[in-house]
Amino acid sequence: MSDASAPGDGLLVDGARLAAWIGSDPDLQVIDVREGYEREAGHIAGTRHIELTRLTAEAPSVARERPVVFYCRVGSRSAMAAEAFRASGYEAYSLDGGLLRWAEDGRPLSPEGGTVARH
């Protein structure tokens, strides 16, 4: 693990832990794997966007030596991404409950007033 506040060995990271991790580790990679219209409706500020359908092609642009957390609307697409990246040797995680739970827990979305798009 690259940071003491990083999650344990599990695949899932809860929103509180991710928020703390983002604040404490500038090298953390957080990637939104939703579709473009979903991203435009609302996303976690400072995160990268790579649609799930493009993730394989874009994988070389994701730093292997740094942890990566994927997120989507409810967590199923990001779990697939995290599992695939783990199988390729990455320290990869999925946001538990996705952006929907992130927002339900009162965490901010960007842009201001952003929402979680219906899938």
SVG drawing of the C-alpha trace seen along z (x, -y; Angstrom):
<svg xmlns="http://www.w3.org/2000/svg" viewBox="-32 -25 37 37">
<polyline fill="none" stroke="black" stroke-width="0.4" points="0.0,0.0 1.2,-3.4 -0.6,-5.3 -1.6,-4.5 -5.2,-5.6 -5.5,-3.3 -8.1,-0.5 -7.4,3.0 -7.1,5.9 -10.7,5.8 -11.9,4.6 -14.4,2.1 -13.6,-1.4 -16.4,-3.2 -17.1,-6.9 -15.7,-8.2 -12.5,-6.3 -12.2,-7.5 -12.8,-11.1 -10.1,-10.9 -7.7,-9.1 -8.2,-11.7 -7.4,-14.4 -4.2,-12.7 -2.7,-11.2 -2.2,-13.4 -1.0,-10.4 -4.2,-8.5 -5.9,-7.9 -9.7,-8.1 -11.4,-7.1 -15.1,-7.6 -16.0,-4.7 -19.5,-6.0 -20.8,-7.2 -20.2,-10.9 -23.7,-12.1 -23.5,-10.6 -20.2,-12.4 -21.6,-15.7 -24.5,-15.4 -22.2,-15.1 -18.9,-13.6 -16.3,-13.6 -14.2,-16.8 -10.6,-16.2 -11.3,-12.7 -10.5,-11.4 -13.0,-10.1 -12.5,-7.0 -15.7,-5.3 -15.7,-1.5 -15.9,-0.7 -12.6,-2.6 -10.8,-1.4 -8.9,1.5 -7.5,-0.9 -6.7,-3.5 -5.1,-1.1 -1.5,-2.1 -2.3,-5.7 -3.2,-4.5 0.0,-4.4 0.7,-0.9 2.8,-2.0 0.0,-4.1 -3.3,-2.9 -6.5,-3.4 -10.1,-3.6 -12.8,-3.3 -16.4,-4.5 -19.7,-4.4 -23.3,-4.9 -23.9,-2.0 -20.6,-0.1 -21.1,2.8 -19.2,1.3 -16.4,0.0 -16.1,3.5 -15.6,5.1 -12.9,2.5 -11.2,3.0 -11.2,6.8 -9.7,6.6 -7.0,4.1 -6.2,6.3 -5.8,9.3 -3.2,7.2 -1.2,6.4 -2.7,3.0 -3.7,2.0 -7.3,1.3 -10.5,0.7 -14.1,-0.1 -16.2,-2.8 -18.7,-0.8 -22.3,-1.9 -20.9,-4.1 -21.6,-7.7 -25.2,-7.2 -24.2,-6.3 -21.5,-9.0 -24.2,-11.6 -26.7,-10.1 -24.1,-10.4 -24.0,-14.2 -20.6,-14.3 -20.3,-16.9 -20.6,-16.5 -19.0,-18.7 -20.1,-20.9 -21.9,-22.7 -25.5,-21.4 -24.4,-18.2 -26.6,-15.2 -26.3,-11.4 -27.7,-10.7 -30.0,-7.8 -28.4,-5.0"/>
</svg>
